[in-house]
Amino acid sequence: MLKLSILSAFYNEEQFVDKLLDSVPRRSDLEIIARDDASTDGTYAKLLAYKEAHPELNLRVLHDDVNHGAFYNANRLIEAATGEYIHFLDGDDYLYTDAYSAAMDWLDGVTDCVYINLQINSGMTFVVNEGSRMGFCAPTTKFVRRAFAEGIKFPENEKNAGDWYYNNELVGRNPTCKYTYLTAYHYNHPRDGSIYDLLSKGQL
């Protein structure tokens, strides 16, 4: 079994594909599954081209002809995962490669949730620890042991609270946790057109 499945959903994010995939560590113990949610731009073609050009990356590309939204895609990605742990990487974000690889070395097959820190576009870092972890419900903050989270799904009828529901069910199982204090993830915030931006404008 692979150590990690990185799960990435894309919708009209052609301009971010290369930067995201370039940031994924070239390790034989991980896979990245990219799922295109019926993009109307060149996202799907770009994912396929990257896969062809970079055989050293264990990249699987999935595609849907109908747009279903973020939480439907999250559930399909979970179903496709084969790694011992899963981690979500949003289609407009990227990883700090070396720190992320170091964080992967914390995945011991026993700990249920292994947390990493996030950095946003301003350079501000959000430190995730025992005291702050409930404030970071997004699945991008943590590696989750797949067997522990079996059966937990995102509510597909929710437009914006799916992360919260998923995290509440996960935490309700009383996971064992470790905190790497490694800043391994770049969250592309603030950004025009992001889910957060559209929510704040009342457009979702």
C-alpha positions as CSV (number, residue, x, y, z in Angstrom):
1,M,0.0,0.0,0.0
2,L,1.2,3.5,-0.8
3,K,1.8,5.8,2.2
4,L,-0.2,8.7,0.8
5,S,-2.9,9.7,-1.7
6,I,-3.0,13.4,-2.5
7,L,-6.5,14.3,-3.6
8,S,-7.0,17.4,-5.9
9,A,-10.2,18.5,-7.6
10,F,-10.0,21.1,-10.4
11,Y,-12.6,23.3,-12.0
12,N,-11.5,25.9,-14.6
13,E,-8.0,26.2,-12.9
14,E,-5.8,25.7,-16.0
15,Q,-3.5,28.4,-14.9
16,F,-2.7,26.6,-11.6
17,V,-2.1,23.1,-12.8
18,D,1.6,23.2,-13.5
19,K,2.5,25.0,-10.2
20,L,0.5,22.6,-8.1
21,L,1.9,19.5,-9.8
22,D,5.5,20.8,-9.8
23,S,5.2,21.2,-6.1
24,V,4.4,17.6,-5.3
25,P,7.4,15.6,-4.0
26,R,8.7,13.0,-6.4
27,R,8.4,10.0,-4.0
28,S,7.5,6.4,-4.8
29,D,5.3,6.1,-1.8
30,L,2.7,8.6,-2.9
31,E,0.1,9.1,-5.6
32,I,-1.7,12.2,-6.6
33,I,-5.2,11.9,-8.0
34,A,-6.5,14.9,-10.0
35,R,-10.2,15.0,-10.8
36,D,-11.5,17.5,-13.4
37,D,-15.0,18.6,-12.7
38,A,-16.2,19.2,-16.3
39,S,-14.0,22.3,-16.7
40,T,-14.8,24.6,-19.6
41,D,-11.2,25.8,-20.1
42,G,-8.1,23.7,-20.8
43,T,-7.7,22.2,-17.3
44,Y,-8.4,18.6,-18.3
45,A,-6.1,18.7,-21.4
46,K,-3.3,20.3,-19.2
47,L,-3.6,17.6,-16.6
48,L,-3.3,14.9,-19.3
49,A,-0.3,16.7,-20.9
50,Y,1.4,16.9,-17.5
51,K,0.9,13.2,-16.9
52,E,2.4,12.4,-20.3
53,A,5.4,14.7,-19.8
54,H,6.2,13.7,-16.2
55,P,6.1,9.9,-15.8
56,E,8.2,10.2,-12.6
57,L,5.1,11.5,-10.8
58,N,2.5,8.9,-9.9
59,L,-0.4,11.0,-11.3
60,R,-3.9,9.6,-12.0
61,V,-6.3,11.9,-13.9
62,L,-10.0,11.5,-13.6
63,H,-12.7,13.4,-15.4
64,D,-16.4,14.1,-15.3
65,D,-18.6,15.4,-18.2
66,V,-21.0,17.0,-15.7
67,N,-20.1,19.6,-13.1
68,H,-21.1,18.4,-9.7
69,G,-19.3,20.7,-7.3
70,A,-16.5,20.5,-4.7
71,F,-18.0,18.1,-2.1
72,Y,-19.2,15.6,-4.7
73,N,-15.7,15.5,-6.1
74,A,-14.1,15.2,-2.7
75,N,-16.1,12.0,-2.1
76,R,-15.2,10.5,-5.5
77,L,-11.5,11.3,-4.8
78,I,-11.8,9.5,-1.4
79,E,-13.3,6.5,-3.1
80,A,-10.4,6.4,-5.7
81,A,-7.6,6.7,-3.0
82,T,-5.4,3.7,-2.3
83,G,-2.9,5.3,0.1
84,E,-2.7,4.6,3.8
85,Y,-3.3,8.3,4.4
86,I,-5.2,10.9,2.4
87,H,-4.6,14.7,2.1
88,F,-6.6,17.3,0.1
89,L,-4.7,19.8,-2.1
90,D,-7.1,22.4,-3.6
91,G,-6.7,23.0,-7.3
92,D,-5.4,26.6,-7.0
93,D,-3.0,25.9,-4.1
94,Y,0.5,24.3,-4.0
95,L,2.9,22.6,-1.6
96,Y,6.2,23.6,-0.1
97,T,7.9,20.6,-1.5
98,D,10.7,19.8,1.0
99,A,8.6,20.6,4.1
100,Y,5.8,18.5,2.7
101,S,8.1,15.6,2.1
102,A,9.4,16.0,5.7
103,A,5.8,16.0,7.0
104,M,5.2,12.7,5.1
105,D,7.9,11.1,7.3
106,W,5.6,11.6,10.3
107,L,3.0,9.2,8.8
108,D,3.5,6.2,10.9
109,G,0.4,4.1,10.1
110,V,-0.8,4.5,13.6
111,T,-1.6,8.2,14.2
112,D,-5.0,9.1,12.8
113,C,-4.4,12.8,12.0
114,V,-1.1,14.5,11.3
115,Y,-1.3,18.3,11.0
116,I,0.7,20.8,8.9
117,N,0.8,24.6,8.9
118,L,-0.6,26.8,6.1
119,Q,0.8,30.0,4.6
120,I,-1.3,32.5,2.7
121,N,-0.3,35.0,0.0
122,S,0.6,37.8,2.5
123,G,3.2,35.5,4.0
124,M,1.2,35.0,7.2
125,T,1.5,31.5,8.6
126,F,-1.4,29.7,10.4
127,V,0.1,27.4,13.0
128,V,-2.0,24.3,13.7
129,N,-1.7,22.8,17.1
130,E,-3.9,21.2,19.8
131,G,-5.4,24.6,20.7
132,S,-6.0,25.8,17.2
133,R,-6.9,22.7,15.2
134,M,-10.7,23.1,15.6
135,G,-10.4,26.5,13.9
136,F,-8.9,24.9,10.8
137,C,-11.6,22.5,9.7
138,A,-10.4,22.4,6.1
139,P,-9.0,19.0,5.1
140,T,-6.0,20.8,3.7
141,T,-4.5,21.1,7.2
142,K,-4.1,17.4,7.9
143,F,-3.1,14.0,6.7
144,V,-5.9,11.5,7.7
145,R,-5.4,7.8,8.1
146,R,-7.8,6.4,5.6
147,A,-8.9,3.3,7.6
148,F,-9.8,5.6,10.6
149,A,-11.9,7.9,8.4
150,E,-13.7,5.1,6.5
151,G,-17.3,5.9,5.9
152,I,-17.0,9.7,6.5
153,K,-18.3,11.6,3.6
154,F,-18.7,15.2,2.6
155,P,-22.4,16.3,2.4
156,E,-22.9,16.7,-1.3
157,N,-26.0,18.9,-0.9
158,E,-24.1,21.6,1.0
159,K,-22.6,24.5,-0.9
160,N,-20.1,25.8,1.6
161,A,-20.1,23.9,5.0
162,G,-19.0,20.5,3.8
163,D,-15.6,20.9,5.4
164,W,-17.1,21.6,8.7
165,Y,-19.4,18.6,8.7
166,Y,-16.6,16.3,7.6
167,N,-14.2,17.6,10.3
168,N,-16.9,17.3,13.0
169,E,-17.5,13.7,12.2
170,L,-13.8,13.0,12.0
171,V,-13.1,14.7,15.4
172,G,-16.1,13.0,16.9
173,R,-14.2,9.7,16.5
174,N,-11.5,11.0,18.9
175,P,-8.5,10.6,16.6
176,T,-5.0,10.4,17.8
177,C,-3.1,13.5,16.5
178,K,0.4,14.8,15.9
179,Y,1.5,18.3,15.0
180,T,4.5,18.7,12.7
181,Y,4.7,22.5,12.9
182,L,6.0,22.3,9.4
183,T,4.7,25.0,7.0
184,A,4.1,22.7,4.1
185,Y,1.0,24.1,2.3
186,H,0.4,27.4,0.4
187,Y,-3.2,28.5,0.6
188,N,-3.9,30.9,-2.3
189,H,-5.9,33.5,-0.2
190,P,-7.1,36.0,-0.7
191,R,-7.9,35.4,-4.4
192,D,-10.7,36.8,-6.6
193,G,-13.0,34.0,-7.7
194,S,-12.0,31.6,-4.9
195,I,-14.7,29.8,-2.9
196,Y,-14.0,32.1,0.1
197,D,-14.2,35.2,-2.1
198,L,-17.5,34.1,-3.7
199,L,-19.0,33.3,-0.3
200,S,-18.0,36.7,1.1
201,K,-19.7,38.4,-1.9
202,G,-22.9,36.3,-1.5
203,Q,-22.4,34.6,-4.8
204,L,-22.5,31.1,-3.5
